[in-house]
Amino acid sequence: MSDTVQANAQALLTEVEKVTAVILPEPMAEVVPLEEASAPQAEEIRKRMAEVDLANTQSIISFGSAAQAELQVISQAMLQDVKNKDVGPAGDSLRKIVTTIRGFGADELDLRREASWWERLLGRAAPFAEFVAKYEEVQAQIDRITSELLTHEHTLLKDIKSLDILYEKTLTFYNELALYIAAGEAKLAETDSVTIPAKEAEVAAAPEADQVMKAQELRDLRAARDDLERRVHDLRLTRQVTMQSLPSIRLVQENDKSLVTKINSTLVNTVPLWETQLAQAVTIQRSKEAAQAVREANDLTNELLKSNAENLQQANKVVREEMERGVFDIETVKAANATLIATINESLAIADEGKARRARAEEELVKMEAELRDTLAAARARQITPAASA
């Protein structure tokens, strides 16, 4: 929440307390008759009785209507103000800010939590940047909604003050109706007990030529009296309806007062607490990320130390083994000597075998040469013998 909104909400706290501390007066229960009224009330009743002219029908019809004029002005002004409002209900804003806070789930963006199957399927984690972006979005929504709440608070305070005025004017109208009803009833009693009997006596005493006219005046007087009685009855009904509207006004006003108190408490106390908790959530998340980074660095350091130790052990083993070896391995020398001996023996064996093969070859050559001589000699002897026979 911005500092301006919070300062304005704090400044309105005194006004809210003043408005909610107003106690509205209670209406009078019964109409006080002229005979039982106090001197000031009796004077007011007589003033209203003077407004009635039984010879003037319009005065009877309008009897008591003047009391409602100012009340109508106040009511119409309030209705016009309601028509001109372009803001939504304050309760919606309160629900909206609660929904916004509920929508910020730190657990959903916890880097240490186990990833959901959907995140594992997409191969997507919840980086700290998303957490901060979510926090900034919620913070912006809170700023906007708190500004709306402050506007609602101003509007409701204005409505409460207007309802105070409306209640006072309605109560004044209600009390005025009591005076008019008392005046009407007193006028009716006066008409029944004085005016009509006087007119009846006047009709009876009138000459025969004027009796018809006087009788018509008497009928008109009685008709006017009946009109006044009906008007007084209407005023009683109006007073009853007005009495019912008074608690309705108070109920609406009390609801507005409760809502103003809730809004102001939300702006002054609850929202800063929420923002503190959100800031703590971001700080905690940042601490978790830092701790994770430190843990990964420590793990890497331990892995490097372990790997270097193992590499050192292996390298030392190779180096020491090479250092302890001679120029030639005895096994290699023995193998080479055995190979050399085998080679010499193989060479001697091959030489002996070649010598034997050559000896056998010479014998074969001698044999083949003897066989060839014998064969040639036999062929020559065959050629000489036939010639001699011839």
C-alpha positions in Angstrom: 0.0 0.0 0.0 1.3 3.4 -0.9 2.3 5.9 1.8 -0.2 8.4 0.6 -3.1 5.9 0.9 -2.0 4.9 4.4 -1.5 8.5 5.5 -5.0 9.4 4.2 -6.5 6.3 6.0 -4.8 7.3 9.2 -6.0 10.9 8.8 -9.6 9.6 8.4 -9.4 7.5 11.6 -10.5 10.5 13.8 -13.3 11.3 11.5 -14.4 7.7 11.4 -14.4 7.5 15.2 -16.4 10.8 15.4 -19.0 9.6 12.8 -19.5 6.2 14.4 -19.9 7.8 17.9 -23.0 9.7 16.8 -26.1 8.6 18.7 -29.3 9.4 16.9 -32.3 10.5 19.0 -35.4 8.4 19.4 -38.8 9.4 18.0 -41.8 10.3 20.2 -44.1 7.3 20.7 -47.5 9.0 20.8 -49.3 12.0 19.5 -49.9 14.5 22.4 -53.4 16.1 22.3 -53.8 19.8 22.6 -55.3 19.4 26.1 -52.2 17.5 27.3 -49.5 19.4 25.5 -47.1 21.7 27.1 -47.4 25.5 26.5 -44.8 25.5 23.7 -46.3 22.5 22.1 -49.8 23.9 22.4 -48.7 27.1 20.8 -47.3 25.1 17.8 -50.5 23.1 17.5 -52.6 26.2 17.4 -50.4 27.6 14.7 -51.1 24.6 12.6 -54.8 24.7 13.4 -54.8 28.2 11.9 -53.7 26.8 8.6 -57.0 25.0 8.2 -59.8 26.9 6.5 -62.9 24.7 6.2 -64.2 27.1 3.6 -61.1 26.5 1.5 -60.7 22.9 0.2 -57.1 23.5 -0.9 -56.1 24.3 2.6 -57.4 20.9 3.7 -55.7 19.0 0.9 -52.3 20.7 1.6 -52.7 20.4 5.4 -49.4 19.0 6.7 -47.6 18.8 3.3 -45.3 21.7 4.1 -43.6 19.6 6.7 -42.4 17.2 4.0 -40.9 19.8 1.7 -37.4 19.9 3.2 -37.4 16.1 3.7 -38.0 15.6 0.0 -35.1 18.0 -0.9 -32.7 15.9 1.3 -34.1 12.6 -0.1 -33.8 13.7 -3.7 -30.3 15.0 -3.2 -29.3 11.6 -1.8 -30.9 9.7 -4.7 -29.1 11.9 -7.2 -25.8 11.3 -5.4 -26.5 7.5 -5.6 -27.2 7.8 -9.3 -23.9 9.7 -9.9 -21.8 7.1 -8.1 -19.5 5.3 -10.5 -17.8 3.1 -7.9 -18.6 -0.5 -7.0 -19.7 -1.7 -3.6 -17.0 -1.4 -0.9 -17.7 -5.0 0.1 -16.5 -6.2 -3.4 -13.2 -4.4 -2.9 -12.7 -6.1 0.5 -13.4 -9.5 -1.0 -11.2 -8.7 -3.9 -8.2 -7.9 -1.7 -8.7 -11.1 0.3 -8.8 -13.0 -3.0 -5.6 -11.3 -4.1 -3.8 -12.3 -0.9 -5.1 -15.8 -1.1 -3.9 -16.0 -4.7 -0.3 -15.5 -3.5 0.8 -19.0 -2.6 4.4 -19.0 -1.5 4.4 -22.8 -1.3 3.6 -23.0 -5.0 6.8 -21.1 -5.8 9.0 -22.8 -3.2 12.3 -23.8 -4.9 12.8 -26.6 -2.4 9.4 -28.2 -2.8 8.9 -31.3 -4.8 7.9 -30.4 -8.4 4.4 -31.3 -9.5 3.8 -33.9 -12.2 2.8 -31.2 -14.6 6.1 -29.3 -14.0 8.1 -32.5 -14.3 6.2 -33.2 -17.6 7.1 -29.8 -19.0 10.6 -29.9 -17.4 9.8 -26.5 -15.9 10.9 -25.3 -12.4 9.7 -22.3 -10.5 12.6 -19.9 -10.4 12.9 -17.1 -7.9 12.2 -14.5 -10.6 8.7 -15.9 -11.0 8.2 -15.6 -7.2 9.3 -12.0 -7.2 7.2 -11.2 -10.2 4.2 -12.8 -8.5 4.9 -10.7 -5.4 5.2 -7.5 -7.4 1.9 -8.3 -9.2 0.1 -8.9 -5.9 1.6 -5.7 -4.5 0.3 -3.7 -7.4 -3.1 -5.2 -7.0 -3.1 -4.3 -3.3 -2.1 -0.7 -4.1 -5.0 -0.4 -6.6 -7.6 -2.0 -4.3 -6.5 0.0 -1.3 -6.9 3.2 -3.3 -10.4 2.0 -4.2 -11.1 1.2 -0.6 -10.1 4.7 0.4 -12.5 6.2 -2.2 -15.2 3.9 -0.8 -14.4 5.1 2.7 -14.8 8.7 1.7 -18.1 7.9 -0.1 -19.5 6.0 2.9 -18.5 8.7 5.3 -20.4 11.2 3.1 -23.4 8.8 3.0 -23.3 8.4 6.8 -23.4 12.2 7.2 -26.2 12.5 4.7 -28.1 9.7 6.5 -27.6 11.7 9.7 -29.2 14.7 8.1 -31.9 12.5 6.5 -32.7 10.9 9.8 -32.9 14.3 11.6 -35.2 15.6 8.9 -37.3 12.5 8.9 -37.5 12.7 12.7 -38.5 16.4 12.4 -41.1 15.4 9.8 -42.3 12.6 12.1 -42.7 15.1 15.0 -44.2 17.7 12.7 -46.8 15.1 11.7 -47.6 14.6 15.3 -48.3 18.3 15.7 -50.4 18.4 12.5 -52.4 15.3 13.6 -53.0 16.9 17.0 -54.0 20.2 15.3 -56.3 18.3 12.9 -57.9 16.4 15.8 -58.3 19.6 17.8 -59.8 21.3 14.7 -62.2 18.4 14.2 -63.2 18.5 17.9 -63.7 22.3 17.6 -65.7 21.8 14.4 -67.9 19.1 15.9 -68.5 21.0 19.2 -68.6 24.6 18.1 -68.6 25.3 14.4 -71.2 22.8 13.2 -73.6 23.4 16.1 -73.3 27.2 15.4 -74.0 26.6 11.7 -77.0 24.4 12.6 -78.3 27.1 14.8 -77.7 29.6 12.1 -79.7 27.5 9.6 -82.5 27.1 12.1 -82.7 30.8 12.7 -82.4 31.8 9.1 -85.4 33.1 7.2 -87.2 30.6 5.0 -85.8 32.2 1.9 -82.2 31.8 3.2 -82.5 28.3 4.7 -81.7 26.5 1.5 -78.4 28.5 1.1 -77.6 28.2 4.8 -78.3 24.4 4.6 -75.9 24.1 1.7 -73.3 25.9 3.7 -73.9 23.4 6.5 -73.5 20.5 4.1 -70.3 22.1 2.7 -69.1 22.5 6.3 -69.8 18.9 7.1 -68.1 17.7 3.8 -65.1 19.9 4.6 -65.1 18.4 8.1 -65.1 14.9 6.6 -62.3 15.8 4.2 -60.3 17.1 7.2 -60.9 13.8 9.0 -59.7 11.8 6.0 -56.7 14.1 5.8 -55.9 13.5 9.4 -56.2 9.8 8.9 -53.8 10.0 5.9 -51.4 12.0 8.1 -51.5 9.2 10.7 -50.7 6.6 8.0 -47.9 8.8 6.8 -46.6 9.1 10.3 -46.6 5.3 10.7 -44.7 4.8 7.5 -42.3 7.6 8.5 -41.7 5.8 11.9 -40.9 2.6 10.0 -38.4 4.4 7.8 -36.5 5.8 10.8 -35.1 2.3 11.9 -34.4 1.5 8.3 -32.3 4.6 7.9 -30.5 3.7 11.2 -29.9 0.1 10.0 -28.4 1.3 6.7 -26.3 3.8 8.6 -25.1 1.3 11.1 -24.1 -1.0 8.2 -22.2 1.8 6.6 -20.5 2.6 9.9 -19.5 -1.0 10.3 -18.2 -1.1 6.8 -16.3 2.2 7.2 -14.7 0.8 10.4 -13.8 -2.4 8.7 -12.3 -0.5 5.7 -10.3 1.8 8.0 -9.0 -1.1 10.1 -8.1 -2.9 6.9 -6.2 0.1 5.5 -4.5 1.1 8.8 -3.8 -2.3 10.3 -4.5 -5.3 8.1 -3.0 -4.3 4.8 0.4 -3.3 6.3 0.5 -6.6 8.2 -0.3 -8.5 5.0 2.5 -6.5 3.2 4.9 -7.3 6.0 4.1 -11.0 5.7 4.5 -10.9 1.9 7.8 -9.1 2.3 8.9 -11.8 4.7 7.8 -14.5 2.3 10.1 -12.9 -0.4 13.0 -12.5 2.1 12.6 -16.1 3.3 12.5 -17.3 -0.3 15.6 -15.3 -1.1 17.3 -16.8 2.0 16.4 -20.3 0.8 17.8 -19.5 -2.6 21.0 -18.2 -1.0 21.3 -21.2 1.3 20.8 -23.5 -1.7 23.6 -21.7 -3.6 25.9 -22.0 -0.5 25.0 -25.7 -0.1 25.8 -26.3 -3.8 29.1 -24.5 -3.5 30.0 -26.5 -0.4 29.0 -29.7 -2.1 31.1 -28.8 -5.1 34.1 -28.0 -2.8 33.7 -31.3 -1.0 33.4 -33.2 -4.4 36.6 -31.4 -5.6 38.5 -32.3 -2.4 37.4 -35.9 -2.6 38.2 -36.1 -6.3 41.6 -34.5 -5.9 42.4 -36.8 -3.1 41.5 -39.8 -5.2 43.4 -38.5 -8.2 46.4 -37.9 -5.9 46.3 -41.4 -4.6 46.1 -42.9 -8.1 48.9 -40.6 -9.4 51.1 -41.4 -6.4 50.6 -45.1 -6.9 51.6 -44.8 -10.6 54.6 -42.6 -9.9 55.9 -44.7 -7.0 55.5 -47.9 -9.0 57.4 -46.4 -11.9 60.0 -45.1 -9.6 60.6 -48.6 -8.0 60.9 -50.3 -11.4 64.4 -51.0 -12.9 65.5 -50.0 -16.3 64.5 -53.4 -17.5 62.0 -55.6 -15.8 63.5 -59.0 -14.8 60.5 -60.7 -16.2 61.0 -59.0 -19.5 64.7 -60.0 -19.5 63.8 -63.6 -18.6 61.2 -63.6 -21.3 63.6 -62.2 -23.8 66.3 -64.7 -22.8 63.9 -67.6 -23.2 62.8 -66.3 -26.5 66.4 -66.0 -27.6 67.2 -69.5 -26.5 64.1 -70.8 -28.3 65.1 -68.9 -31.4 68.6 -70.4 -31.3 67.2 -73.9 -30.7 64.7 -73.4 -33.5 67.5 -72.2 -35.8 69.6 -75.3 -35.0 66.7 -77.6 -35.5 65.9 -75.9 -38.8 69.6 -76.2 -39.8 69.7 -79.9 -38.8 66.5 -80.6 -40.7 67.9 -78.8 -43.8 71.1 -80.8 -43.6 69.1 -84.0 -43.4 66.9 -83.0 -46.3 70.0 -82.2 -48.3 71.5 -85.6 -47.5 68.3 -87.3 -48.5 68.2 -85.2 -51.7 71.7 -86.2 -52.6 70.8 -89.8 -52.1 67.8 -89.4 -54.3 69.8 -87.6 -56.9 72.4 -90.4 -57.0 69.6 -92.9 -57.2 67.8 -91.0 -60.0 71.1 -90.5 -61.8 71.7 -94.3 -61.7 68.2 -95.0 -62.8 68.6 -92.6 -65.7 72.0 -94.3 -66.8 70.4 -97.7 -66.6 67.5 -96.6 -68.6 69.6 -95.0 -71.3 71.9 -98.0 -71.5 69.0 -100.3 -72.0 67.6 -98.2 -74.7 71.0 -98.2 -76.6 71.3 -102.0 -76.4 67.9 -102.5 -78.0 68.8 -100.4 -80.9 72.1 -102.3 -81.7 70.5 -105.8 -81.5 68.0 -105.5 -84.4 70.6 -104.1 -86.8 73.0 -107.0 -86.3 70.2 -109.5 -87.0 69.6 -108.1 -90.4 
